[in-house]
């Protein structure tokens, strides 16, 4: 089943290889449309997944700050989501 992430009226990621953890689809980085992920200094810590790093989305001139996150070095319990991207803050995934 192909899963799409849509924000600001545009598909920003599409894949039939997502990993679902806690209800969030984690897309392979290569499945995310080039040019939509911007840098962010934001990080958060999950006790069992590790430290999440964030990206700001830019689509059609609009910005959605820290709307994507990933775990570059997840703890062993979450190894399957290493460097995969998940979305929130108004991004529709389905």
Beta strands, then each sheet from edge to edge (+ up, - down):
strand 1: 3-7
strand 2: 10-15
strand 3: 19-21
strand 4: 24-28
strand 5: 37-46
strand 6: 50-59
strand 7: 62-70
strand 8: 84-87
strand 9: 92-93
sheet 1: 2+ 1- 9+
sheet 2: 3+ 4- 8+ 7- 6+ 5-
end
